[in-house]
Amino acid sequence: MSGFRHVVLYRWAEGTTIGQQEEVAARLREVAGTIPEVRGFSAGLDAGVSPGAYEFVVVADFAGKDGYLAYRDHPAHRAVVEEFIAPIAAERAAIQYET
Amino acid sequence: MSGFRHVVLYRWAEGTTIGQQEEVAARLREVAGTIPEVRGFSAGLDAGVSPGAYEFVVVADFAGKDGYLAYRDHPAHRAVVEEFIAPIAAERAAIQYET
């Protein structure tokens, strides 16, 4: 089934705890579950296999670009970004692509 | 179904063509199709929605970490990395996580 995928990786500010990262993952999962345009969603912490890896990842699937934009701009999503992600984000790598 | 996911984003050297990127995607898909540990695979070029986005992404799914390591170290995969990716890669952002 073709679709549109959003991928974002984060590195966090020094001193960011596992608990804070798990809070981000939980909040994002909660928000994703309330946005009907989100067709698939996963968020997780780095498994520790590769030196130099980023620390946190979100992969979200949509039927198309419009679904992604609805998620990106949804007030509940923006609130999580502003309250939980922005204060600890140090580096961000993102891409969207057709699947 | 729980599993293990590998995500990697690239920025390419200046002057890298769409054709070169599509060649990388095609070679990686071909290799992924021959490695039984690969449970899911997609590779694609940035859709152009977000300024500052990376240019290329690979998302590969496995049953567990060992499946990922088999893919990572597979000679056919290493050959694509060395012949098609390394010569044009400028920046790489990667993570592995449990799904």
N, CA and C atoms of all chains as a GROMACS GRO file, in nm:
protein
  594
    1MET      N    1   0.086  -0.120   0.000
    1MET     CA    2   0.000   0.000   0.000
    1MET      C    3   0.089   0.124   0.000
    2SER      N    4   0.073   0.206  -0.100
    2SER     CA    5   0.159   0.324  -0.108
    2SER      C    6   0.113   0.430  -0.007
    3GLY      N    7   0.206   0.516   0.028
    3GLY     CA    8   0.174   0.617   0.127
    3GLY      C    9   0.284   0.721   0.137
    4PHE      N   10   0.284   0.789   0.248
    4PHE     CA   11   0.375   0.900   0.271
    4PHE      C   12   0.428   0.887   0.413
    5ARG      N   13   0.560   0.890   0.425
    5ARG     CA   14   0.621   0.864   0.556
    5ARG      C   15   0.705   0.983   0.603
    6HIS      N   16   0.690   1.012   0.730
    6HIS     CA   17   0.768   1.115   0.798
    6HIS      C   18   0.865   1.048   0.895
    7VAL      N   19   0.992   1.084   0.884
    7VAL     CA   20   1.095   1.028   0.972
    7VAL      C   21   1.170   1.142   1.037
    8VAL      N   22   1.186   1.136   1.168
    8VAL     CA   23   1.266   1.238   1.236
    8VAL      C   24   1.352   1.174   1.345
    9LEU      N   25   1.478   1.214   1.347
    9LEU     CA   26   1.574   1.166   1.448
    9LEU      C   27   1.616   1.284   1.534
   10TYR      N   28   1.636   1.256   1.661
   10TYR     CA   29   1.682   1.362   1.752
   10TYR      C   30   1.807   1.318   1.828
   11ARG      N   31   1.890   1.418   1.856
   11ARG     CA   32   1.988   1.409   1.965
   11ARG      C   33   1.941   1.508   2.069
   12TRP      N   34   1.955   1.471   2.194
   12TRP     CA   35   1.906   1.554   2.304
   12TRP      C   36   2.019   1.632   2.372
   13ALA      N   37   1.977   1.734   2.444
   13ALA     CA   38   2.073   1.811   2.523
   13ALA      C   39   2.137   1.720   2.627
   14GLU      N   40   2.262   1.752   2.661
   14GLU     CA   41   2.332   1.676   2.764
   14GLU      C   42   2.250   1.674   2.892
   15GLY      N   43   2.245   1.560   2.955
   15GLY     CA   44   2.172   1.549   3.080
   15GLY      C   45   2.027   1.504   3.064
   16THR      N   46   1.981   1.492   2.938
   16THR     CA   47   1.845   1.443   2.915
   16THR      C   48   1.836   1.299   2.964
   17THR      N   49   1.732   1.268   3.039
   17THR     CA   50   1.720   1.135   3.098
   17THR      C   51   1.640   1.041   3.008
   18ILE      N   52   1.654   0.912   3.036
   18ILE     CA   53   1.572   0.811   2.969
   18ILE      C   54   1.425   0.840   2.997
   19GLY      N   55   1.396   0.878   3.119
   19GLY     CA   56   1.258   0.910   3.156
   19GLY      C   57   1.199   1.022   3.071
   20GLN      N   58   1.277   1.125   3.047
   20GLN     CA   59   1.229   1.235   2.962
   20GLN      C   60   1.203   1.186   2.820
   21GLN      N   61   1.291   1.101   2.770
   21GLN     CA   62   1.273   1.049   2.634
   21GLN      C   63   1.150   0.959   2.626
   22GLU      N   64   1.130   0.879   2.731
   22GLU     CA   65   1.012   0.792   2.732
   22GLU      C   66   0.884   0.874   2.743
   23GLU      N   67   0.894   0.986   2.812
   23GLU     CA   68   0.779   1.077   2.820
   23GLU      C   69   0.745   1.134   2.682
   24VAL      N   70   0.848   1.174   2.608
   24VAL     CA   71   0.826   1.224   2.472
   24VAL      C   72   0.759   1.116   2.387
   25ALA      N   73   0.813   0.994   2.394
   25ALA     CA   74   0.756   0.885   2.314
   25ALA      C   75   0.609   0.861   2.352
   26ALA      N   76   0.581   0.859   2.480
   26ALA     CA   77   0.444   0.834   2.526
   26ALA      C   78   0.349   0.944   2.482
   27ARG      N   79   0.392   1.068   2.496
   27ARG     CA   80   0.308   1.182   2.455
   27ARG      C   81   0.281   1.180   2.305
   28LEU      N   82   0.386   1.150   2.228
   28LEU     CA   83   0.368   1.146   2.082
   28LEU      C   84   0.276   1.033   2.041
   29ARG      N   85   0.292   0.917   2.104
   29ARG     CA   86   0.203   0.803   2.072
   29ARG      C   87   0.058   0.838   2.104
   30GLU      N   88   0.040   0.905   2.216
   30GLU     CA   89  -0.095   0.943   2.258
   30GLU      C   90  -0.158   1.037   2.154
   31VAL      N   91  -0.080   1.138   2.115
   31VAL     CA   92  -0.128   1.235   2.016
   31VAL      C   93  -0.156   1.165   1.882
   32ALA      N   94  -0.063   1.080   1.841
   32ALA     CA   95  -0.080   1.012   1.712
   32ALA      C   96  -0.209   0.930   1.710
   33GLY      N   97  -0.242   0.873   1.825
   33GLY     CA   98  -0.362   0.792   1.835
   33GLY      C   99  -0.492   0.871   1.822
   34THR      N  100  -0.482   1.002   1.839
   34THR     CA  101  -0.602   1.087   1.830
   34THR      C  102  -0.616   1.157   1.695
   35ILE      N  103  -0.515   1.143   1.609
   35ILE     CA  104  -0.519   1.211   1.479
   35ILE      C  105  -0.551   1.107   1.372
   36PRO      N  106  -0.670   1.114   1.314
   36PRO     CA  107  -0.714   1.007   1.224
   36PRO      C  108  -0.627   0.990   1.100
   37GLU      N  109  -0.557   1.096   1.062
   37GLU     CA  110  -0.471   1.086   0.942
   37GLU      C  111  -0.348   0.998   0.965
   38VAL      N  112  -0.314   0.970   1.089
   38VAL     CA  113  -0.197   0.886   1.119
   38VAL      C  114  -0.233   0.739   1.097
   39ARG      N  115  -0.169   0.679   0.999
   39ARG     CA  116  -0.200   0.540   0.962
   39ARG      C  117  -0.107   0.441   1.032
   40GLY      N  118   0.010   0.488   1.066
   40GLY     CA  119   0.105   0.404   1.140
   40GLY      C  120   0.198   0.494   1.217
   41PHE      N  121   0.243   0.447   1.333
   41PHE     CA  122   0.326   0.535   1.415
   41PHE      C  123   0.418   0.452   1.503
   42SER      N  124   0.545   0.492   1.508
   42SER     CA  125   0.633   0.435   1.610
   42SER      C  126   0.733   0.540   1.653
   43ALA      N  127   0.767   0.535   1.780
   43ALA     CA  128   0.868   0.624   1.836
   43ALA      C  129   0.952   0.540   1.929
   44GLY      N  130   1.082   0.565   1.931
   44GLY     CA  131   1.165   0.482   2.017
   44GLY      C  132   1.302   0.541   2.043
   45LEU      N  133   1.366   0.482   2.142
   45LEU     CA  134   1.501   0.522   2.182
   45LEU      C  135   1.602   0.433   2.112
   46ASP      N  136   1.717   0.489   2.085
   46ASP     CA  137   1.824   0.414   2.019
   46ASP      C  138   1.856   0.285   2.095
   47ALA      N  139   1.873   0.177   2.018
   47ALA     CA  140   1.898   0.046   2.078
   47ALA      C  141   2.043   0.028   2.124
   48GLY      N  142   2.130   0.122   2.092
   48GLY     CA  143   2.268   0.114   2.141
   48GLY      C  144   2.358   0.023   2.060
   49VAL      N  145   2.320  -0.005   1.936
   49VAL     CA  146   2.398  -0.096   1.854
   49VAL      C  147   2.513  -0.025   1.782
   50SER      N  148   2.490   0.100   1.743
   50SER     CA  149   2.585   0.170   1.657
   50SER      C  150   2.642   0.295   1.723
   51PRO      N  151   2.774   0.302   1.734
   51PRO     CA  152   2.835   0.426   1.786
   51PRO      C  153   2.798   0.543   1.695
   52GLY      N  154   2.768   0.656   1.755
   52GLY     CA  155   2.736   0.774   1.676
   52GLY      C  156   2.590   0.783   1.634
   53ALA      N  157   2.511   0.687   1.674
   53ALA     CA  158   2.369   0.689   1.638
   53ALA      C  159   2.299   0.807   1.705
   54TYR      N  160   2.190   0.850   1.642
   54TYR     CA  161   2.101   0.946   1.707
   54TYR      C  162   2.035   0.876   1.827
   55GLU      N  163   1.964   0.956   1.908
   55GLU     CA  164   1.912   0.900   2.034
   55GLU      C  165   1.765   0.864   2.031
   56PHE      N  166   1.691   0.922   1.938
   56PHE     CA  167   1.545   0.908   1.942
   56PHE      C  168   1.492   0.917   1.800
   57VAL      N  169   1.388   0.841   1.772
   57VAL     CA  170   1.334   0.838   1.636
   57VAL      C  171   1.182   0.833   1.637
   58VAL      N  172   1.124   0.898   1.539
   58VAL     CA  173   0.980   0.890   1.513
   58VAL      C  174   0.961   0.853   1.366
   59VAL      N  175   0.880   0.754   1.342
   59VAL     CA  176   0.840   0.719   1.205
   59VAL      C  177   0.687   0.719   1.201
   60ALA      N  178   0.630   0.803   1.116
   60ALA     CA  179   0.485   0.813   1.109
   60ALA      C  180   0.440   0.797   0.964
   61ASP      N  181   0.335   0.719   0.944
   61ASP     CA  182   0.286   0.689   0.810
   61ASP      C  183   0.148   0.749   0.786
   62PHE      N  184   0.130   0.796   0.664
   62PHE     CA  185   0.007   0.863   0.623
   62PHE      C  186  -0.032   0.814   0.483
   63ALA      N  187  -0.156   0.841   0.446
   63ALA     CA  188  -0.198   0.804   0.310
   63ALA      C  189  -0.130   0.894   0.207
   64GLY      N  190  -0.102   1.018   0.246
   64GLY     CA  191  -0.039   1.110   0.153
   64GLY      C  192   0.015   1.231   0.227
   65LYS      N  193   0.069   1.323   0.151
   65LYS     CA  194   0.130   1.444   0.206
   65LYS      C  195   0.033   1.523   0.294
   66ASP      N  196  -0.092   1.531   0.252
   66ASP     CA  197  -0.189   1.609   0.331
   66ASP      C  198  -0.209   1.551   0.470
   67GLY      N  199  -0.204   1.420   0.480
   67GLY     CA  200  -0.217   1.357   0.611
   67GLY      C  201  -0.100   1.395   0.701
   68TYR      N  202   0.019   1.396   0.643
   68TYR     CA  203   0.136   1.438   0.720
   68TYR      C  204   0.121   1.582   0.766
   69LEU      N  205   0.076   1.670   0.678
   69LEU     CA  206   0.063   1.812   0.715
   69LEU      C  207  -0.041   1.828   0.826
   70ALA      N  208  -0.147   1.748   0.822
   70ALA     CA  209  -0.250   1.754   0.928
   70ALA      C  210  -0.188   1.717   1.063
   71TYR      N  211  -0.104   1.614   1.063
   71TYR     CA  212  -0.034   1.572   1.186
   71TYR      C  213   0.065   1.678   1.230
   72ARG      N  214   0.146   1.724   1.137
   72ARG     CA  215   0.250   1.822   1.170
   72ARG      C  216   0.190   1.945   1.236
   73ASP      N  217   0.078   1.992   1.182
   73ASP     CA  218   0.021   2.118   1.228
   73ASP      C  219  -0.088   2.101   1.333
   74HIS      N  220  -0.118   1.980   1.372
   74HIS     CA  221  -0.225   1.957   1.469
   74HIS      C  222  -0.187   2.021   1.604
   75PRO      N  223  -0.279   2.095   1.664
   75PRO     CA  224  -0.247   2.164   1.789
   75PRO      C  225  -0.196   2.071   1.900
   76ALA      N  226  -0.250   1.950   1.907
   76ALA     CA  227  -0.204   1.857   2.012
   76ALA      C  228  -0.060   1.813   1.986
   77HIS      N  229  -0.024   1.799   1.859
   77HIS     CA  230   0.113   1.764   1.824
   77HIS      C  231   0.207   1.882   1.851
   78ARG      N  232   0.164   2.001   1.809
   78ARG     CA  233   0.247   2.120   1.834
   78ARG      C  234   0.273   2.137   1.983
   79ALA      N  235   0.171   2.108   2.065
   79ALA     CA  236   0.186   2.124   2.210
   79ALA      C  237   0.294   2.030   2.265
   80VAL      N  238   0.297   1.906   2.216
   80VAL     CA  239   0.400   1.811   2.262
   80VAL      C  240   0.537   1.858   2.216
   81VAL      N  241   0.545   1.906   2.092
   81VAL     CA  242   0.673   1.955   2.041
   81VAL      C  243   0.723   2.071   2.127
   82GLU      N  244   0.634   2.163   2.156
   82GLU     CA  245   0.676   2.283   2.230
   82GLU      C  246   0.706   2.255   2.377
   83GLU      N  247   0.625   2.167   2.438
   83GLU     CA  248   0.639   2.146   2.583
   83GLU      C  249   0.742   2.039   2.618
   84PHE      N  250   0.755   1.936   2.532
   84PHE     CA  251   0.839   1.822   2.571
   84PHE      C  252   0.963   1.803   2.483
   85ILE      N  253   0.954   1.842   2.356
   85ILE     CA  254   1.066   1.815   2.265
   85ILE      C  255   1.160   1.935   2.255
   86ALA      N  256   1.105   2.051   2.222
   86ALA     CA  257   1.190   2.169   2.200
   86ALA      C  258   1.284   2.198   2.318
   87PRO      N  259   1.238   2.184   2.442
   87PRO     CA  260   1.328   2.218   2.553
   87PRO      C  261   1.451   2.129   2.565
   88ILE      N  262   1.447   2.008   2.507
   88ILE     CA  263   1.560   1.916   2.522
   88ILE      C  264   1.628   1.881   2.390
   89ALA      N  265   1.572   1.928   2.278
   89ALA     CA  266   1.628   1.892   2.147
   89ALA      C  267   1.759   1.964   2.122
   90ALA      N  268   1.860   1.889   2.080
   90ALA     CA  269   1.990   1.950   2.046
   90ALA      C  270   2.014   1.943   1.896
   91GLU      N  271   1.970   1.836   1.834
   91GLU     CA  272   1.995   1.816   1.691
   91GLU      C  273   1.879   1.738   1.633
   92ARG      N  274   1.839   1.773   1.513
   92ARG     CA  275   1.723   1.711   1.449
   92ARG      C  276   1.756   1.678   1.305
   93ALA      N  277   1.721   1.558   1.262
   93ALA     CA  278   1.739   1.516   1.123
   93ALA      C  279   1.607   1.460   1.076
   94ALA      N  280   1.551   1.517   0.970
   94ALA     CA  281   1.418   1.474   0.927
   94ALA      C  282   1.411   1.458   0.776
   95ILE      N  283   1.311   1.381   0.734
   95ILE     CA  284   1.283   1.363   0.591
   95ILE      C  285   1.139   1.315   0.578
   96GLN      N  286   1.078   1.346   0.465
   96GLN     CA  287   0.949   1.287   0.430
   96GLN      C  288   0.965   1.226   0.291
   97TYR      N  289   0.902   1.111   0.272
   97TYR     CA  290   0.915   1.045   0.142
   97TYR      C  291   0.794   0.959   0.108
   98GLU      N  292   0.779   0.935  -0.020
   98GLU     CA  293   0.669   0.850  -0.066
   98GLU      C  294   0.709   0.704  -0.055
   99THR      N  295   0.619   0.626   0.003
   99THR     CA  296   0.653   0.484   0.027
   99THR      C  297   0.576   0.393  -0.070
  100MET      N  298   0.317  -0.660   1.550
  100MET     CA  299   0.430  -0.754   1.556
  100MET      C  300   0.556  -0.675   1.594
  101SER      N  301   0.617  -0.714   1.702
  101SER     CA  302   0.736  -0.641   1.746
  101SER      C  303   0.855  -0.676   1.657
  102GLY      N  304   0.951  -0.586   1.656
  102GLY     CA  305   1.066  -0.608   1.571
  102GLY      C  306   1.175  -0.508   1.600
  103PHE      N  307   1.263  -0.497   1.502
  103PHE     CA  308   1.382  -0.413   1.518
  103PHE      C  309   1.397  -0.334   1.388
  104ARG      N  310   1.409  -0.204   1.400
  104ARG     CA  311   1.411  -0.119   1.281
  104ARG      C  312   1.540  -0.038   1.271
  105HIS      N  313   1.592  -0.033   1.151
  105HIS     CA  314   1.710   0.046   1.117
  105HIS      C  315   1.666   0.163   1.030
  106VAL      N  316   1.707   0.284   1.069
  106VAL     CA  317   1.673   0.404   0.994
  106VAL      C  318   1.801   0.480   0.964
  107VAL      N  319   1.820   0.518   0.839
  107VAL     CA  320   1.937   0.600   0.806
  107VAL      C  321   1.898   0.708   0.706
  108LEU      N  322   1.945   0.829   0.734
  108LEU     CA  323   1.922   0.945   0.647
  108LEU      C  324   2.056   0.991   0.590
  109TYR      N  325   2.053   1.034   0.466
  109TYR     CA  326   2.176   1.086   0.404
  109TYR      C  327   2.154   1.226   0.348
  110ARG      N  328   2.260   1.304   0.353
  110ARG     CA  329   2.277   1.419   0.264
  110ARG      C  330   2.393   1.384   0.172
  111TRP      N  331   2.378   1.422   0.047
  111TRP     CA  332   2.478   1.386  -0.053
  111TRP      C  333   2.572   1.501  -0.084
  112ALA      N  334   2.682   1.466  -0.144
  112ALA     CA  335   2.778   1.567  -0.190
  112ALA      C  336   2.712   1.656  -0.296
  113GLU      N  337   2.756   1.780  -0.298
  113GLU     CA  338   2.705   1.874  -0.397
  113GLU      C  339   2.723   1.815  -0.537
  114GLY      N  340   2.621   1.832  -0.618
  114GLY     CA  341   2.630   1.784  -0.755
  114GLY      C  342   2.575   1.643  -0.774
  115THR      N  343   2.538   1.576  -0.663
  115THR     CA  344   2.479   1.443  -0.674
  115THR      C  345   2.345   1.454  -0.748
  116THR      N  346   2.324   1.368  -0.845
  116THR     CA  347   2.204   1.377  -0.928
  116THR      C  348   2.090   1.290  -0.872
  117ILE      N  349   1.970   1.322  -0.919
  117ILE     CA  350   1.855   1.238  -0.887
  117ILE      C  351   1.879   1.096  -0.935
  118GLY      N  352   1.939   1.085  -1.053
  118GLY     CA  353   1.969   0.953  -1.110
  118GLY      C  354   2.060   0.871  -1.019
  119GLN      N  355   2.161   0.936  -0.962
  119GLN     CA  356   2.251   0.864  -0.870
  119GLN      C  357   2.176   0.817  -0.746
  120GLN      N  358   2.087   0.903  -0.696
  120GLN     CA  359   2.010   0.866  -0.577
  120GLN      C  360   1.914   0.751  -0.608
  121GLU      N  361   1.855   0.755  -0.725
  121GLU     CA  362   1.763   0.647  -0.763
  121GLU      C  363   1.838   0.517  -0.784
  122GLU      N  364   1.960   0.530  -0.830
  122GLU     CA  365   2.046   0.411  -0.844
  122GLU      C  366   2.074   0.350  -0.707
  123VAL      N  367   2.106   0.434  -0.609
  123VAL     CA  368   2.129   0.384  -0.472
  123VAL      C  369   2.004   0.312  -0.421
  124ALA      N  370   1.887   0.376  -0.439
  124ALA     CA  371   1.762   0.315  -0.391
  124ALA      C  372   1.738   0.180  -0.459
  125ALA      N  373   1.759   0.175  -0.588
  125ALA     CA  374   1.734   0.052  -0.662
  125ALA      C  375   1.830  -0.059  -0.618
  126ARG      N  376   1.957  -0.025  -0.601
  126ARG     CA  377   2.057  -0.125  -0.559
  126ARG      C  378   2.027  -0.177  -0.418
  127LEU      N  379   1.988  -0.085  -0.330
  127LEU     CA  380   1.958  -0.126  -0.193
  127LEU      C  381   1.834  -0.216  -0.191
  128ARG      N  382   1.731  -0.179  -0.268
  128ARG     CA  383   1.609  -0.262  -0.272
  128ARG      C  384   1.642  -0.402  -0.325
  129GLU      N  385   1.727  -0.405  -0.426
  129GLU     CA  386   1.766  -0.533  -0.484
  129GLU      C  387   1.836  -0.621  -0.380
  130VAL      N  388   1.931  -0.560  -0.309
  130VAL     CA  389   2.005  -0.634  -0.206
  130VAL      C  390   1.912  -0.677  -0.094
  131ALA      N  391   1.825  -0.586  -0.051
  131ALA     CA  392   1.733  -0.619   0.060
  131ALA      C  393   1.647  -0.739   0.023
  132GLY      N  394   1.610  -0.747  -0.105
  132GLY     CA  395   1.524  -0.857  -0.150
  132GLY      C  396   1.592  -0.992  -0.147
  133THR      N  397   1.726  -0.991  -0.139
  133THR     CA  398   1.800  -1.118  -0.140
  133THR      C  399   1.844  -1.161   0.000
  134ILE      N  400   1.820  -1.076   0.100
  134ILE     CA  401   1.863  -1.108   0.237
  134ILE      C  402   1.739  -1.149   0.317
  135PRO      N  403   1.730  -1.277   0.352
  135PRO     CA  404   1.605  -1.327   0.413
  135PRO      C  405   1.571  -1.260   0.546
  136GLU      N  406   1.670  -1.208   0.615
  136GLU     CA  407   1.644  -1.143   0.744
  136GLU      C  408   1.567  -1.011   0.730
  137VAL      N  409   1.565  -0.954   0.610
  137VAL     CA  410   1.494  -0.827   0.589
  137VAL      C  411   1.344  -0.854   0.578
  138ARG      N  412   1.270  -0.801   0.675
  138ARG     CA  413   1.126  -0.827   0.682
  138ARG      C  414   1.046  -0.715   0.612
  139GLY      N  415   1.105  -0.597   0.610
  139GLY     CA  416   1.040  -0.485   0.543
  139GLY      C  417   1.148  -0.388   0.500
  140PHE      N  418   1.126  -0.320   0.388
  140PHE     CA  419   1.232  -0.232   0.339
  140PHE      C  420   1.172  -0.120   0.256
  141SER      N  421   1.217   0.002   0.281
  141SER     CA  422   1.185   0.110   0.188
  141SER      C  423   1.302   0.206   0.183
  142ALA      N  424   1.321   0.264   0.068
  142ALA     CA  425   1.425   0.365   0.047
  142ALA      C  426   1.364   0.471  -0.043
  143GLY      N  427   1.396   0.597  -0.015
  143GLY     CA  428   1.336   0.699  -0.098
  143GLY      C  429   1.404   0.833  -0.088
  144LEU      N  430   1.368   0.918  -0.182
  144LEU     CA  431   1.422   1.054  -0.188
  144LEU      C  432   1.327   1.150  -0.117
  145ASP      N  433   1.383   1.252  -0.060
  145ASP     CA  434   1.302   1.353   0.010
  145ASP      C  435   1.191   1.408  -0.080
  146ALA      N  436   1.072   1.421  -0.019
  146ALA     CA  437   0.956   1.467  -0.096
  146ALA      C  438   0.954   1.618  -0.117
  147GLY      N  439   1.046   1.690  -0.053
  147GLY     CA  440   1.054   1.834  -0.076
  147GLY      C  441   0.954   1.917   0.002
  148VAL      N  442   0.901   1.860   0.110
  148VAL     CA  443   0.800   1.930   0.189
  148VAL      C  444   0.863   2.024   0.293
  149SER      N  445   0.978   1.984   0.348
  149SER     CA  446   1.035   2.057   0.462
  149SER      C  447   1.172   2.113   0.430
  150PRO      N  448   1.189   2.244   0.443
  150PRO     CA  449   1.322   2.302   0.426
  150PRO      C  450   1.419   2.240   0.527
  151GLY      N  451   1.539   2.214   0.484
  151GLY     CA  452   1.639   2.157   0.575
  151GLY      C  453   1.633   2.007   0.589
  152ALA      N  454   1.541   1.943   0.519
  152ALA     CA  455   1.530   1.798   0.528
  152ALA      C  456   1.654   1.731   0.471
  153TYR      N  457   1.679   1.609   0.519
  153TYR     CA  458   1.780   1.526   0.455
  153TYR      C  459   1.732   1.488   0.315
  154GLU      N  460   1.820   1.425   0.237
  154GLU     CA  461   1.788   1.400   0.097
  154GLU      C  462   1.744   1.257   0.065
  155PHE      N  463   1.779   1.166   0.152
  155PHE     CA  464   1.758   1.024   0.119
  155PHE      C  465   1.738   0.946   0.247
  156VAL      N  466   1.653   0.846   0.242
  156VAL     CA  467   1.623   0.770   0.364
  156VAL      C  468   1.610   0.621   0.332
  157VAL      N  469   1.652   0.542   0.429
  157VAL     CA  470   1.632   0.397   0.426
  157VAL      C  471   1.568   0.355   0.558
  158VAL      N  472   1.460   0.279   0.550
  158VAL     CA  473   1.399   0.220   0.669
  158VAL      C  474   1.390   0.070   0.645
  159ALA      N  475   1.454  -0.008   0.731
  159ALA     CA  476   1.456  -0.153   0.713
  159ALA      C  477   1.412  -0.221   0.841
  160ASP      N  478   1.324  -0.320   0.828
  160ASP     CA  479   1.268  -0.390   0.943
  160ASP      C  480   1.316  -0.534   0.951
  161PHE      N  481   1.339  -0.576   1.074
  161PHE     CA  482   1.390  -0.710   1.102
  161PHE      C  483   1.315  -0.768   1.222
  162ALA      N  484   1.329  -0.898   1.241
  162ALA     CA  485   1.265  -0.961   1.357
  162ALA      C  486   1.337  -0.917   1.485
  163GLY      N  487   1.466  -0.894   1.475
  163GLY     CA  488   1.544  -0.856   1.593
  163GLY      C  489   1.679  -0.802   1.552
  164LYS      N  490   1.757  -0.769   1.651
  164LYS     CA  491   1.889  -0.709   1.629
  164LYS      C  492   1.978  -0.796   1.539
  165ASP      N  493   1.973  -0.928   1.557
  165ASP     CA  494   2.058  -1.016   1.478
  165ASP      C  495   2.026  -1.006   1.329
  166GLY      N  496   1.900  -0.989   1.299
  166GLY     CA  497   1.860  -0.972   1.159
  166GLY      C  498   1.921  -0.846   1.101
  167TYR      N  499   1.917  -0.740   1.178
  167TYR     CA  500   1.979  -0.615   1.133
  167TYR      C  501   2.129  -0.634   1.109
  168LEU      N  502   2.196  -0.700   1.201
  168LEU     CA  503   2.340  -0.719   1.188
  168LEU      C  504   2.373  -0.803   1.064
  169ALA      N  505   2.288  -0.900   1.034
  169ALA     CA  506   2.308  -0.983   0.914
  169ALA      C  507   2.300  -0.897   0.787
  170TYR      N  508   2.202  -0.806   0.786
  170TYR     CA  509   2.188  -0.712   0.674
  170TYR      C  510   2.306  -0.617   0.666
  171ARG      N  511   2.338  -0.557   0.780
  171ARG     CA  512   2.446  -0.458   0.784
  171ARG      C  513   2.576  -0.515   0.730
  172ASP      N  514   2.605  -0.639   0.769
  172ASP     CA  515   2.734  -0.697   0.737
  172ASP      C  516   2.733  -0.783   0.612
  173HIS      N  517   2.618  -0.797   0.549
  173HIS     CA  518   2.608  -0.884   0.431
  173HIS      C  519   2.698  -0.828   0.318
  174PRO      N  520   2.778  -0.914   0.256
  174PRO     CA  521   2.870  -0.866   0.152
  174PRO      C  522   2.801  -0.790   0.039
  175ALA      N  523   2.681  -0.831   0.002
  175ALA     CA  524   2.612  -0.761  -0.107
  175ALA      C  525   2.572  -0.620  -0.064
  176HIS      N  526   2.536  -0.605   0.063
  176HIS     CA  527   2.502  -0.473   0.116
  176HIS      C  528   2.628  -0.387   0.128
  177ARG      N  529   2.733  -0.446   0.180
  177ARG     CA  530   2.859  -0.371   0.191
  177ARG      C  531   2.906  -0.322   0.054
  178ALA      N  532   2.886  -0.404  -0.046
  178ALA     CA  533   2.930  -0.366  -0.182
  178ALA      C  534   2.854  -0.244  -0.231
  179VAL      N  535   2.722  -0.239  -0.204
  179VAL     CA  536   2.644  -0.121  -0.246
  179VAL      C  537   2.689   0.002  -0.169
  180VAL      N  538   2.712  -0.016  -0.039
  180VAL     CA  539   2.758   0.097   0.043
  180VAL      C  540   2.890   0.151  -0.012
  181GLU      N  541   2.981   0.060  -0.040
  181GLU     CA  542   3.114   0.104  -0.084
  181GLU      C  543   3.115   0.163  -0.225
  182GLU      N  544   3.036   0.100  -0.314
  182GLU     CA  545   3.044   0.141  -0.454
  182GLU      C  546   2.951   0.258  -0.488
  183PHE      N  547   2.836   0.264  -0.420
  183PHE     CA  548   2.735   0.362  -0.462
  183PHE      C  549   2.706   0.471  -0.358
  184ILE      N  550   2.719   0.437  -0.230
  184ILE     CA  551   2.683   0.533  -0.126
  184ILE      C  552   2.804   0.613  -0.078
  185ALA      N  553   2.908   0.544  -0.038
  185ALA     CA  554   3.024   0.613   0.021
  185ALA      C  555   3.080   0.724  -0.070
  186PRO      N  556   3.086   0.701  -0.202
  186PRO     CA  557   3.145   0.805  -0.287
  186PRO      C  558   3.066   0.936  -0.291
  187ILE      N  559   2.937   0.932  -0.256
  187ILE     CA  560   2.855   1.054  -0.266
  187ILE      C  561   2.800   1.100  -0.131
  188ALA      N  562   2.822   1.022  -0.026
  188ALA     CA  563   2.765   1.058   0.106
  188ALA      C  564   2.839   1.176   0.167
  189ALA      N  565   2.763   1.276   0.212
  189ALA     CA  566   2.823   1.392   0.279
  189ALA      C  567   2.789   1.391   0.428
  190GLU      N  568   2.670   1.346   0.462
  190GLU     CA  569   2.626   1.346   0.601
  190GLU      C  570   2.533   1.227   0.623
  191ARG      N  571   2.543   1.165   0.738
  191ARG     CA  572   2.464   1.044   0.767
  191ARG      C  573   2.407   1.055   0.907
  192ALA      N  574   2.279   1.025   0.921
  192ALA     CA  575   2.214   1.022   1.052
  192ALA      C  576   2.142   0.889   1.064
  193ALA      N  577   2.175   0.811   1.166
  193ALA     CA  578   2.119   0.676   1.175
  193ALA      C  579   2.075   0.643   1.316
  194ILE      N  580   1.987   0.546   1.326
  194ILE     CA  581   1.942   0.495   1.455
  194ILE      C  582   1.884   0.356   1.433
  195GLN      N  583   1.891   0.273   1.537
  195GLN     CA  584   1.820   0.146   1.537
  195GLN      C  585   1.734   0.142   1.663
  196TYR      N  586   1.614   0.086   1.650
  196TYR     CA  587   1.526   0.083   1.767
  196TYR      C  588   1.430  -0.035   1.762
  197GLU      N  589   1.382  -0.068   1.879
  197GLU     CA  590   1.285  -0.178   1.888
  197GLU      C  591   1.146  -0.124   1.859
  198THR      N  592   1.074  -0.194   1.773
  198THR     CA  593   0.941  -0.147   1.732
  198THR      C  594   0.832  -0.230   1.798
   0.00000   0.00000   0.00000
